[in-house]
Amino acid sequence: MNDSVPFAPADAAAWTTAPHGESTKYRRGVLGVATGSDRYPGAAVMGVDAAVHTGVGMVRYVGPARATDHVLSRRPEVVSGTGRVQAWLVGSGISAGSLGELDPATAAAFGHASDDGVPVVVDAGAIPLVDLGPLAVLTPHAGELAPVLDTSREDVEADPAAAALRAAERTGSVVLLKGSATHVATPDGSVRLVATSATPWLAAAGAGDVLGGVLGALVATRQGSAEADGSSLSPSDLAHLAATAAVVHGLAARRASRGGPFTMTALIEQLPGVVRDLVVEGDARG
C-alpha cells in the first residue's frame, strides 16, 4: 500500500534557503564532493556544476588528477582539497568494490565523509564504502537498490514506495529512490514522500550525477543555516531536502526539455531560475 505524501513545488519552496545580508560563503554552506574517477570524470563535473548552480556557498572537490583537472576547468571557483564542510556528496562515477580500489585522494575523502559527523549524500557506487546511518541520504535507482534488498529490479519497480521504506529501515539511512516518480523514506517510516515533477526525457546518462549535486548543495546550505542557529539536521529534514532536490531537478529538466530531448548541461543551466522562483515566488513551474 502506497501511503506516500505528494511533494509539490510549493512544498519545496519551504526547504530552499536564500542568502541574507549576514551571509558569507561559509554560512551559505560548504559542500565536500568526492565523485568521479579517471574513467568517469564527467560525473564529477556534472555534480559539481549542479551544486554551484543550485547556490551553495563553496564546493571543495577531492578526486583523481584527471577528474580534478576537468572540474577546475569547468568551475574555477571550486576549491581542490579537503577542509571543513557542512555536507558531503560521494560516489557518483565510482564503481570500486572496496576502498583499496580507489585512488588515495578519493579514499581519504570517503574517510572524511564517514568521520566528519555531517550529512552525506551517497550515490549507489559508494553505499558499501562509507559509514551509513541517520545522517546519510542514499540515491539509488531501482537496479541499484535491488542488491541492497536482496531482491530483483522488477520487485523494486513493482512497489517503489515500499522498497524505499524497506531500504531505509535496513540501512538506517534516508533513501531517495529515483524513477518516473521519486520516492523518499526515513528509516522509521515517519516521513514518506513522492515527487512527480520530472519528465520522461530525464531518463538519460548523467541525470543522477546532477541530482546528487543539487541535493548536496541543498543539504550543505540548510546544514550551514542550522549550525548558525546552534542546531543540526534530522532524518526528517534530510528527507524533505531529498524530495526538494527531486522537485528542483525535475522542474529544471522540464524547462530544459520543452517537450523534447536535452543535455545535462542544459538542465544545469535551468537550476538557478528554478531556485529563484522557489525562494522569491514560493512556487515554480516546469
Sequence and secondary structure as in RCSB ss.txt:
>XXXX:A:sequence
MNDSVPFAPADAAAWTTAPHGESTKYRRGVLGVATGSDRYPGAAVMGVDAAVHTGVGMVRYVGPARATDHVLSRR
PEVVSGTGRVQAWLVGSGISAGSLGELDPATAAAFGHASDDGVPVVVDAGAIPLVDLGPLAVLTPHAGELAPVLD
TSREDVEADPAAAALRAAERTGSVVLLKGSATHVATPDGSVRLVATSATPWLAAAGAGDVLGGVLGALVATRQGS
AEADGSSLSPSDLAHLAATAAVVHGLAARRASRGGPFTMTALIEQLPGVVRDLVVEGDARG
>XXXX:A:secstr
    EE  HHHHHTT     TT  TTTT EEEEE   SS HHHHHHHHHHHHHHT SEEEE   HHHHHHHHHH 
TTSEES    SEEEE TT   SSGGGS HHHHHHHHHHHHS S EEE GGGTTTS  STTEEE   HHHHHHHHT
S HHHHHHSHHHHHHHHHHHHTSEEEE SSSEEEE TTSS EEEE    GGG STTHHHHHHHHHHHHHHHHHHH
HHHTT    HHHHHHHHHHHHHHHHHHHHHHHTTS   HHHHHHHHHHHHHHHHHHS    
